[in-house]
Structure formats: C-alpha cells, structure tokens
Amino acid sequence: MRIEPYLTPYKLGEPVLVGSGIAGSFDERAVDCPFVFRHNDLFYMMYVGFDGIGYQTALATSEDLLEWKHLDVILRRDEGNGWDAKNVAGTWMLKENRIDAPPVLQKWQGKYWLVYHAYPEFGYEVGSAKIGIAWTEDERLLDWHRCPEPILTPEAGADWEQGGLYKECLIRHEERFYLFYNAKNKNKGRWLEQTGVAFSDDLITWSRYEHNPVLKVTPDGWDSGFVSDPCVLRDDNGWIMYYFGYDYKKAQEGIALSADLLNWEKYPEPIIRVGDGDSLDAVFAHKPSVVTHNGVLYHFYCACRLTREGDPTVNYGREFRTISVATSRPLDRKAKPAAVQGGISG
C-alpha cells in the first residue's frame, strides 16, 4: 500500500487560527472543522465556531495558507428552518477533487453548494444531528440559502447511524454526487462512529449505499471507536480518504485508499499522531482538510491540548481547541507570522 505521496509529517506546531475568546462572539470558546479551498485568487477556510451555546460557521481568507484573517459568519443560528436553527456546522463545499490541483470551488447549475449538519438542541453536540445543503450565487460566498428540509436524517438510516449524522464530504464524479458522512450508533454512553456514503443526481434526493459503512472501526485498534471526518481526494492512482481514528483516548489522523469510492483499504497506523507533553495537539490531532499549493501538501487539522494559563479560549472539557497544519515538506518558519485569532462578530 503506497501512501508516501500523501504523507504530511512536518507539523507547524502552532495554530493558524484560534477562537476569539470574546464574550458573545460565535467563536468565544473554540474553532473547529477546517475546510480549505481556493476561490477568486484567495485561499479560504470554512470553519466552525463554538460559543457555549452551539455551532455557527464562518469564513477566513489567506494568501499563503499560514496567515488567516476572519471574514464573516456565513451560517448563523436563528436563520434556519427550525431543524437547523439552533446550531449549524458547515463542513464541505463542492470543489475540485484532485489532490494535485488547486482546490477551486465548482458550480453546478450555476450555483455553489455547501453541506452542513445541525444538532436539534443547544449545547455541545446535543441530540441526533441531521444533514442539510445550501447554495449561493454570491461570488463573495457570504449569502447562503439553506434548503428547507434535511437531505439525510438518522431516522431514515440503518442501526449504525441512529445516533446522528455529521461531518460531510461532497464529491462529484462522472455526473454522480457522492456524499460521505460519519454517523454514530447511539447518543449516550460509548458509541461507535463510522463512515458511510450516499448517492444523488440532483443534490436533493439521496439514497444510501446498501453496504454502508464503507469505513469501519478496527476492534482493539487505534481507530477502535471512531473512523470519522472523511476528506476524499483523487489522483491518477485512485481515491484517497484522509480521516481520523479514535480509541476513546487519542484522536489521530489516518488514511485509506480506493479504486472505486466504495471499497476502501485502511493503512493500519496513524499518519499524524498526537504530540508529546504539552504540545498543541497533545490530546487530539484530527479532522483533516488537505490541499496542494506549489507542490506542497498542506494538511489542516484540529489540534487540541488541555488549557493552561494565558490561553485565549477554553472549550468544553477544559481543552484549548485550535486549527493547525502539517505539510509534506518543511516550511520556512521565519516567514510564519503570529497566529491570528478568529472573528469578533456574533
């Protein structure tokens, strides 16, 4: 199993984006779930902010993939359709799939498309989340229209997904849409979280793959509890899925390969491990978003450690949750500016 071209062993070791820590801000406590893409000569990061009430979704921009500037909140609470009005976590926009090409957004029927999930109650991921879709014709990517009904619900799914659906990855291949998502089998206690796929011709009506989940946990393995947050890309050799595994102690990044988007072979070990001691990702190194720029792979991920004095944010569980990056080649650290905080708008 040849994974060397897809590895990113060089951690920046610093956040590229942190929460604001400002009371009332959408990202008062944490930033999460990076999704990086290219649009109109800029890099963008869609990301989730948590304020102690629920998730909302924002954009940041960058010219170099290291210095990020908050732009605006694009998916807010109290602007949805009831089922998604308490929190909303955007995770993927329709874009170029090739790992070796600029990750530019793609239109379908003259619109840009975004997938997200929403939990039904206030709090930290409370209740069984459903998946929705939104579109925009706004080239600024600020004005999104959420379709009124969810496109996938746990109630319509199999036993392995009855606890809720989330962290979506939307792919278009040979005129067919593939929606990868992870789901949990229950809401309480120690659940299992695995990854499945659904198909569509119109982005609204979806049918689940009959042999889901396509990525399963490995009993007694480093990913025995979760195999989650798929980031699916392709090259001339086939399809690559970055994901994270969790054994109820550590969350770390893994990789799987496929020839057909349905049958996946997992590499048996993590490709990004949690850091040592008090490093930025000493607790979690997870939730991948991978892009190529100037021949270098940038692997963005959520990095977590326990809080310490002086941290600008404190998230649920007394953790400092930020977004960082690892790369396929060492970066010029001298060119790295100080990490920027997220937005101050609510």
Secondary structure, 3 states (H helix, E strand, C coil): CCCHHHCCCEECCCCCEECCCCCCCCCCCEEEEEEEEEECCEEEEEEEEECCCCEEEEEEEECCCCCCEEEEEEECCCCCCCCCCCCCEEEEECECCECCCCCEECCECCEEEEEEEECCCCCCCCCCCEEEEEEECCCCCCCCEECCCCCECHHHCCHHHCCEEEEEEEEEECCEEEEEEEEECCCCCCCCEEEEEEEECCCCCCEECCCCCCECCCCCCCCCCEEEEEEEEEECCEEEEEEEEECCCCEEEEEEEECCCCCEEECCCCCECCCCCCCCCCCEEEEEEEEEECCEEEEEEEEEEECCCCCCCCECCCEEEEEEEEECCCCCHHHCCCCEECCCCC
